[in-house]
């Protein structure tokens, strides 16, 4: 009977009786399920010296049983194409119906559809497509615990492309150098890369051992290499072979045993297709090279999620991801990638530990949610993730001490940075991050019209901020001190709390100047040697107008890695080390990651603090453009927004800005009165000027750059 209805329906459609365009159907699932399922697959790919090495925190999976429902109204009969991932039942108007050959006839009228889908292997998902009916985010999803929410969807719209089939793209790459003595082959692909090893013309009996290296020394280090594969070979006829495990490497040492042999080597590069929307070029070729390597580093680490590094952990770390979000807004502006990572890090309720078990990483997670809203204007995602924000914050509030501060409790890892600093007691930087998280919660509660929690979090943040400055500010040292333990202050001054307090605008003008002189520009204060915390150090310096100084630091630090042959930026770099010392970490000679997402911070710094583009209202409804050459002769670039790219070209005599939707405000310094035919310039302070910019216009300002 279903086939007869199908035939009649198609016939009437072809005759022109049904002319309305069909709505677009998507695969739908319970919010967060796809991301939790995918992260549980991805984060178990790490091996260390041939040993399986999964994460050390709780891994959450998808909900196995989900209900999907929608009340629909059709003016004509409809034939629905139904696809489901999992075992399912379907009720139409509360009556069970059978679905044959993925087809269901739905007579005209108002009907309530309710699917109940069970799947332990992948997220329960549904796709419904008809002339008038289509599954999308207007459908309701429920775990059947009184939690009806809007279903989620992404780019999975074709019947043959369900969420469980998600995969990254691949393309062939070939080595730039192959040294092939009898039984051992050394291969160099010319740069850091990631993917699947391919052996062409493989035959014989025996085995091939592949030892991978981000450095040539690592590939040649035998069992001290961090990653390797052993392939058993039993092939009487030569053929092509592709490894089933993706690896990070630049170099490979291939060793054959028995009669195993092959003709040539290549790889399948595995990557997330991303558009490079952001751009930066300037008068300094070394700086251009640094930006290029930073962009490539971020792309390599931007995969199913923002990963920390591609060789070693291949895990989703909140601190690493938070920086990747910010870099992403100035390079790819890929919103789904941010959302996938935020969902994966949050996991499921109940909350039993901090994100990644790390105290500070819970706080970065909160901060990342509101930043996402500011850059994208996507309020719907805040609505989806808000219940998870509430429960995680309840967990954090429940772990305060009697004075309302946080400190590491049993099971907590207080990370901060890879540095020899004290991490017990009430560490000042942790209190500042906690305060910022409370402010974030207040903002998000306001978006959700949750007035009670908005007032609660705002008050808690204000009280904690006042207490932090009262307890940790040392007037004699003109800085925030490091920590307090058992009521006793540790008066050591480190950069950490001071640079965050400055960036968060928690200091008054006098304190800002004190921190600038006595901490940030003070060579006697302990230096920061990881790109991770250099991100925040250089951002703080840019906030106080030190772009010329920061440019020198970027040339020395990131340029130093390039001068040592880096094709992607590292997890840590100490200029005082030499040779193979640069590759050692965690007590292992090649433990350091030579492609680490937090090494890509120049992308963010150049976009936000040199091109100077920053949203001041959600989704770039309003924004500022405040270019700073910082000693460069000229620079040009693009900064992505939801409405397109803001483009700039800046010389010492002219500023050209191409705007997009939204209201822009150009701010700049000039030693003489500037001129612009397209807008009205006003003086904001001696030597400082402002000009309002309308949408989709080009503005040319003639000025004289301050030295």
MOKA-V672527 format. One record per residue. N is the residue number from 0. RES is the residue in three letters. SS is DSSP state (A for helix, B for strand, O for the rest). PHI is phi in whole degrees, -180 to 180 (999 if undefined). Layout:
# MOKA-V672527
n->[N	N]
res->[RES	RES]
ss->[SS	SS]
phi->[PHI	PHI]
This chain:
# MOKA-V672527
n->[0	1	2	3	4	5	6	7	8	9	10	11	12	13	14	15	16	17	18	19	20	21	22	23	24	25	26	27	28	29	30	31	32	33	34	35	36	37	38	39	40	41	42	43	44	45	46	47	48	49	50	51	52	53	54	55	56	57	58	59	60	61	62	63	64	65	66	67	68	69	70	71	72	73	74	75	76	77	78	79	80	81	82	83	84	85	86	87	88	89	90	91	92	93	94	95	96	97	98	99	100	101	102	103	104	105	106	107	108	109	110	111	112	113	114	115	116	117	118	119	120	121	122	123	124	125	126	127	128	129	130	131	132	133	134	135	136	137	138	139	140	141	142	143	144	145	146	147	148	149	150	151	152	153	154	155	156	157	158	159	160	161	162	163	164	165	166	167	168	169	170	171	172	173	174	175	176	177	178	179	180	181	182	183	184	185	186	187	188	189	190	191	192	193	194	195	196	197	198	199	200	201	202	203	204	205	206	207	208	209	210	211	212	213	214	215	216	217	218	219	220	221	222	223	224	225	226	227	228	229	230	231	232	233	234	235	236	237	238	239	240	241	242	243	244	245	246	247	248	249	250	251	252	253	254	255	256	257	258	259	260	261	262	263	264	265	266	267	268	269	270	271	272	273	274	275	276	277	278	279	280	281	282	283	284	285	286	287	288	289	290	291	292	293	294	295	296	297	298	299	300	301	302	303	304	305	306	307	308	309	310	311	312	313	314	315	316	317	318	319	320	321	322	323	324	325	326	327	328	329	330	331	332	333	334	335	336	337	338	339	340	341	342	343	344	345	346	347	348	349	350	351	352	353	354	355	356	357	358	359	360	361	362	363	364	365	366	367	368	369	370	371	372	373	374	375	376	377	378	379	380	381	382	383	384	385	386	387	388	389	390	391	392	393	394	395	396	397	398	399	400	401	402	403	404	405	406	407	408	409	410	411	412	413	414	415	416	417	418	419	420	421	422	423	424	425	426	427	428	429	430	431	432	433	434	435	436	437	438	439	440	441	442	443	444	445	446	447	448	449	450	451	452	453	454	455	456	457	458	459	460	461	462	463	464	465	466	467	468	469	470	471	472	473	474	475	476	477	478	479	480	481	482	483	484	485	486	487	488	489	490	491	492	493	494	495	496	497	498	499	500	501	502	503	504	505	506	507	508	509	510	511	512	513	514	515	516	517	518	519	520	521	522	523	524	525	526	527	528	529	530	531	532	533	534	535	536	537	538	539	540	541	542	543	544	545	546	547	548	549	550	551	552	553	554	555	556	557	558	559	560	561	562	563	564	565	566	567	568	569	570	571	572	573	574	575	576	577	578	579	580	581	582	583	584	585	586	587	588	589	590	591	592	593	594	595	596	597	598	599	600	601	602	603	604	605	606	607	608	609	610	611	612	613	614	615	616	617	618	619	620	621	622	623	624	625	626	627	628	629	630	631	632	633	634	635	636	637	638	639	640	641	642	643	644	645	646	647	648	649	650	651	652	653	654	655	656	657	658	659	660	661	662	663	664	665	666	667	668	669	670	671	672	673	674	675	676	677	678	679	680	681	682	683	684	685	686	687	688	689	690	691	692	693	694	695	696	697	698	699	700	701	702	703	704	705	706]
res->[UNK	UNK	UNK	UNK	UNK	UNK	UNK	UNK	UNK	UNK	UNK	UNK	UNK	UNK	UNK	UNK	UNK	UNK	UNK	UNK	UNK	UNK	UNK	UNK	UNK	UNK	UNK	UNK	UNK	UNK	UNK	UNK	UNK	UNK	UNK	UNK	UNK	UNK	UNK	UNK	UNK	UNK	UNK	UNK	UNK	UNK	UNK	UNK	UNK	UNK	UNK	UNK	UNK	UNK	UNK	UNK	UNK	UNK	UNK	UNK	UNK	UNK	UNK	UNK	UNK	UNK	UNK	UNK	UNK	UNK	UNK	UNK	UNK	UNK	UNK	UNK	UNK	UNK	UNK	UNK	UNK	UNK	UNK	UNK	UNK	UNK	UNK	UNK	UNK	UNK	UNK	UNK	UNK	UNK	UNK	UNK	UNK	UNK	UNK	UNK	UNK	UNK	UNK	UNK	UNK	UNK	UNK	UNK	UNK	UNK	UNK	UNK	UNK	UNK	UNK	UNK	UNK	UNK	UNK	UNK	UNK	UNK	UNK	UNK	UNK	UNK	UNK	UNK	UNK	UNK	UNK	UNK	UNK	UNK	UNK	UNK	UNK	UNK	UNK	UNK	UNK	UNK	UNK	UNK	UNK	UNK	UNK	UNK	UNK	UNK	UNK	UNK	UNK	UNK	UNK	UNK	UNK	UNK	UNK	UNK	UNK	UNK	UNK	UNK	UNK	UNK	UNK	UNK	UNK	UNK	UNK	UNK	UNK	UNK	UNK	UNK	UNK	UNK	UNK	UNK	UNK	UNK	UNK	UNK	UNK	UNK	UNK	UNK	UNK	UNK	UNK	UNK	UNK	UNK	UNK	UNK	UNK	UNK	UNK	UNK	UNK	UNK	UNK	UNK	UNK	UNK	UNK	UNK	UNK	UNK	UNK	UNK	UNK	UNK	UNK	UNK	UNK	UNK	UNK	UNK	UNK	UNK	UNK	UNK	UNK	UNK	UNK	UNK	UNK	UNK	UNK	UNK	UNK	UNK	UNK	UNK	UNK	UNK	UNK	UNK	UNK	UNK	UNK	UNK	UNK	UNK	UNK	UNK	UNK	UNK	UNK	UNK	UNK	UNK	UNK	UNK	UNK	UNK	UNK	UNK	UNK	UNK	UNK	UNK	UNK	UNK	UNK	UNK	UNK	UNK	UNK	UNK	UNK	UNK	UNK	UNK	UNK	UNK	UNK	UNK	UNK	UNK	UNK	UNK	UNK	UNK	UNK	UNK	UNK	UNK	UNK	UNK	UNK	UNK	UNK	UNK	UNK	UNK	UNK	UNK	UNK	UNK	UNK	UNK	UNK	UNK	UNK	UNK	UNK	UNK	UNK	UNK	UNK	UNK	UNK	UNK	UNK	UNK	UNK	UNK	UNK	UNK	UNK	UNK	UNK	UNK	UNK	UNK	UNK	UNK	UNK	UNK	UNK	UNK	UNK	UNK	UNK	UNK	UNK	UNK	UNK	UNK	UNK	UNK	UNK	UNK	UNK	UNK	UNK	UNK	UNK	UNK	UNK	UNK	UNK	UNK	UNK	UNK	UNK	UNK	UNK	UNK	UNK	UNK	UNK	UNK	UNK	UNK	UNK	UNK	UNK	UNK	UNK	UNK	UNK	UNK	UNK	UNK	UNK	UNK	UNK	UNK	UNK	UNK	UNK	UNK	UNK	UNK	UNK	UNK	UNK	UNK	UNK	UNK	UNK	UNK	UNK	UNK	UNK	UNK	UNK	UNK	UNK	UNK	UNK	UNK	UNK	UNK	UNK	UNK	UNK	UNK	UNK	UNK	UNK	UNK	UNK	UNK	UNK	UNK	UNK	UNK	UNK	UNK	UNK	UNK	UNK	UNK	UNK	UNK	UNK	UNK	UNK	UNK	UNK	UNK	UNK	UNK	UNK	UNK	UNK	UNK	UNK	UNK	UNK	UNK	UNK	UNK	UNK	UNK	UNK	UNK	UNK	UNK	UNK	UNK	UNK	UNK	UNK	UNK	UNK	UNK	UNK	UNK	UNK	UNK	UNK	UNK	UNK	UNK	UNK	UNK	UNK	UNK	UNK	UNK	UNK	UNK	UNK	UNK	UNK	UNK	UNK	UNK	UNK	UNK	UNK	UNK	UNK	UNK	UNK	UNK	UNK	UNK	UNK	UNK	UNK	UNK	UNK	UNK	UNK	UNK	UNK	UNK	UNK	UNK	UNK	UNK	UNK	UNK	UNK	UNK	UNK	UNK	UNK	UNK	UNK	UNK	UNK	UNK	UNK	UNK	UNK	UNK	UNK	UNK	UNK	UNK	UNK	UNK	UNK	UNK	UNK	UNK	UNK	UNK	UNK	UNK	UNK	UNK	UNK	UNK	UNK	UNK	UNK	UNK	UNK	UNK	UNK	UNK	UNK	UNK	UNK	UNK	UNK	UNK	UNK	UNK	UNK	UNK	UNK	UNK	UNK	UNK	UNK	UNK	UNK	UNK	UNK	UNK	UNK	UNK	UNK	UNK	UNK	UNK	UNK	UNK	UNK	UNK	UNK	UNK	UNK	UNK	UNK	UNK	UNK	UNK	UNK	UNK	UNK	UNK	UNK	UNK	UNK	UNK	UNK	UNK	UNK	UNK	UNK	UNK	UNK	UNK	UNK	UNK	UNK	UNK	UNK	UNK	UNK	UNK	UNK	UNK	UNK	UNK	UNK	UNK	UNK	UNK	UNK	UNK	UNK	UNK	UNK	UNK	UNK	UNK	UNK	UNK	UNK	UNK	UNK	UNK	UNK	UNK	UNK	UNK	UNK	UNK	UNK	UNK	UNK	UNK	UNK	UNK	UNK	UNK	UNK	UNK	UNK	UNK	UNK	UNK	UNK	UNK	UNK	UNK	UNK	UNK	UNK	UNK	UNK	UNK	UNK	UNK	UNK	UNK	UNK	UNK	UNK	UNK	UNK	UNK	UNK	UNK	UNK	UNK	UNK	UNK	UNK	UNK	UNK	UNK	UNK	UNK	UNK	UNK	UNK	UNK	UNK	UNK	UNK	UNK	UNK	UNK	UNK	UNK	UNK	UNK	UNK	UNK	UNK	UNK	UNK	UNK	UNK]
ss->[O	A	A	A	A	A	A	A	A	A	A	A	A	A	O	O	O	O	O	O	O	O	O	O	O	O	O	B	B	O	O	O	A	A	A	A	A	A	A	A	A	A	O	O	O	O	B	B	O	O	B	B	O	O	O	O	O	O	O	O	O	O	O	O	B	B	B	B	B	B	B	B	B	B	O	O	O	B	B	B	B	B	B	B	B	O	B	B	B	B	B	B	O	O	B	B	B	O	O	B	O	O	B	B	B	B	O	O	B	B	B	B	B	B	B	B	B	B	O	O	O	O	O	O	B	B	B	B	B	O	O	O	O	B	O	O	O	O	O	B	B	B	O	O	O	O	O	O	B	B	O	B	O	O	O	O	O	O	O	O	O	O	A	A	A	O	O	O	B	B	B	B	B	B	O	O	B	B	B	B	O	O	O	B	B	B	B	B	B	B	B	B	B	B	B	B	B	B	B	B	B	B	B	B	B	B	B	B	B	B	B	B	B	O	O	A	A	A	A	O	O	A	A	A	O	O	B	B	B	B	B	B	B	B	B	B	B	B	B	B	B	B	O	O	O	O	B	B	B	B	B	B	B	B	B	B	B	B	O	O	B	O	O	B	B	B	B	B	B	B	B	O	O	O	O	O	O	O	B	B	B	B	O	O	A	A	A	A	A	A	A	A	A	A	A	A	A	A	A	A	A	B	O	O	O	B	O	O	B	O	O	O	O	O	O	O	O	A	A	A	A	A	A	A	A	A	A	A	A	O	O	O	O	O	A	A	A	A	A	A	A	A	A	A	A	A	O	O	O	O	O	O	O	O	A	A	A	B	A	A	A	A	A	A	A	A	A	A	A	A	A	A	A	A	A	A	O	O	A	A	A	A	A	A	A	A	A	A	A	A	A	A	A	A	A	A	A	O	O	O	O	O	O	O	O	O	O	O	O	O	O	O	B	O	O	O	O	O	O	O	O	O	O	O	O	B	B	A	A	A	A	A	A	A	A	A	A	A	A	A	A	A	A	A	A	A	A	O	O	O	A	A	A	A	A	A	A	A	A	A	A	A	A	A	A	A	A	A	A	A	A	A	B	B	O	O	O	O	B	B	O	O	B	B	B	O	O	B	B	B	O	O	O	O	A	A	A	A	A	A	A	A	A	O	O	O	O	O	A	A	A	A	A	A	A	A	A	A	A	A	O	O	O	O	O	O	O	O	O	O	A	A	A	A	A	A	A	A	A	A	A	A	A	O	O	O	A	A	A	A	A	A	A	A	A	A	A	A	A	A	A	A	A	O	O	O	O	O	O	O	O	O	O	O	O	O	O	O	A	A	A	A	A	O	B	O	O	B	O	O	O	O	O	O	O	B	A	A	A	A	O	A	A	A	A	A	A	A	A	A	O	O	B	B	B	O	O	A	A	A	O	B	B	B	B	O	O	O	O	O	O	O	O	B	B	B	B	B	B	B	B	O	O	B	B	B	B	B	B	B	B	O	O	B	B	B	B	B	O	O	O	O	B	B	B	B	B	B	B	O	O	O	O	O	B	B	O	O	O	O	B	B	B	B	B	O	O	B	B	B	B	B	B	O	O	O	O	B	B	B	B	B	O	O	O	O	O]
phi->[999	-60	-66	-64	-61	-61	-61	-65	-66	-65	-62	-66	-64	-67	-80	91	-68	-111	-113	-66	-70	-71	-69	-81	-100	-130	-67	-125	-153	-73	-53	91	-66	-60	-69	-66	-63	-65	-66	-68	-80	-73	-80	-109	-88	-73	-129	-130	55	84	-108	-61	-138	-80	-61	-101	-114	-62	-105	-103	-113	-75	-77	-76	-129	-134	-101	-124	-145	-165	-95	-122	-132	-126	-90	-135	-61	-136	-112	-96	-94	-120	-127	-138	-98	127	-75	-152	-125	-130	-113	-116	54	69	-120	-64	-130	-98	-109	-111	54	65	-120	-144	-82	-122	-69	-62	129	-102	-140	-109	-102	-141	-97	-123	-120	-120	-158	-92	-86	-150	-60	-53	-148	-137	-133	-123	-137	-149	-67	-125	-120	-151	-76	-161	-73	-84	-74	-102	-116	-150	-90	65	-127	61	-124	-54	-138	-68	-64	-111	-153	-143	-97	-82	-119	-85	-56	-86	-125	-77	-56	-67	-92	-59	-152	-77	-83	-137	-155	-68	-135	-129	-68	-93	-153	-134	-105	-128	-71	-52	-110	-136	-121	-103	-123	-125	-90	88	-162	-58	-151	-152	161	-111	-69	-125	-114	-103	68	-75	-158	101	-126	148	-151	-122	-104	-111	-111	-97	-143	-75	-121	-64	-62	-67	-62	-98	-94	62	-73	-84	-63	-72	-133	-154	-132	-121	-108	-79	-121	-145	-136	-71	-115	-65	-162	-88	-132	-123	-61	-93	-122	-83	-136	-103	-173	-118	-111	-137	-107	-108	-123	-100	-127	67	-99	-63	-156	-147	-92	-155	-130	-149	-151	-104	-69	-108	-156	-92	-64	-133	-90	-80	-82	-77	-151	-154	-142	-151	-75	-110	-63	-66	-65	-60	-65	-62	-61	-62	-68	-62	-63	-67	-60	-65	-65	-59	-89	-98	-127	-58	-140	-77	-94	-73	-148	-98	-90	-98	-73	56	-111	-103	-105	-65	-65	-64	-64	-58	-69	-62	-55	-65	-64	-58	-64	-108	-130	-97	53	-93	-67	-58	-65	-64	-63	-59	-70	-61	-60	-62	-67	-70	67	-117	-82	-79	-79	-117	-144	-66	-59	59	70	-105	-54	-67	-73	-63	-69	-63	-62	-59	-61	-66	-67	-71	-56	-59	-63	-61	-77	-105	75	-83	-71	-60	-66	-60	-61	-66	-88	-58	-58	-68	-66	-62	-70	-69	-68	-58	-61	-64	-64	-73	-111	-74	-88	-64	-95	81	-107	-107	-151	-64	-106	-52	95	-91	-111	-93	-89	65	-169	-79	-153	-78	-126	-73	-125	-97	78	-87	-81	-61	-64	-65	-67	-67	-65	-64	-61	-64	-66	-65	-63	-62	-62	-62	-63	-70	-62	-63	-62	-90	57	-98	-63	-63	-71	-59	-66	-62	-70	-64	-67	-61	-65	-64	-66	-69	-60	-61	-67	-60	-67	-69	-79	-99	-74	-109	-67	-70	-91	59	-165	-81	-86	-77	-164	-138	-130	54	83	-107	-75	-92	-86	-63	-104	-118	-77	-56	-62	-66	-73	-71	-61	-69	-65	-80	62	-91	-108	-80	-61	-69	-65	-60	-67	-61	-64	-58	-80	-93	-126	-67	-106	-104	-68	-82	-78	-50	-75	-97	-119	-110	-57	-57	-87	-65	-50	-76	-63	-71	-63	-61	-65	-65	-62	-106	79	-100	-61	-66	-65	-63	-60	-64	-65	-64	-61	-70	-82	-72	-63	-62	-65	-64	-66	-91	101	-65	-110	-149	-93	-94	-67	-154	-149	-119	-60	-78	-83	-147	56	-70	-58	-65	-97	-86	-169	61	77	-123	-64	-130	-74	-73	-83	-99	-141	-128	-55	-71	-82	-94	-60	-55	-58	-70	-62	-69	-72	-90	-115	-110	-63	81	-97	-144	-72	-117	-142	-52	66	63	-58	-133	-159	-114	-126	-132	-69	-137	-69	59	101	-76	-80	-157	-154	-149	177	-136	-124	-75	-136	-60	-100	133	-102	-81	-117	-135	-136	-130	-120	-75	-126	-145	-120	-117	-126	-105	-93	-126	-59	108	-104	-102	-132	-88	-124	-161	-108	-153	-86	-137	-63	-83	-135	-147	-76	-93	-154	-107	-93	-127	-80	-100	-171	-54	79	-123	-136	-138	-150	-74	-126	-86	-72	55	-129	-116	-119	-122	-113	-96	-152	-131	-60	-69	-67]
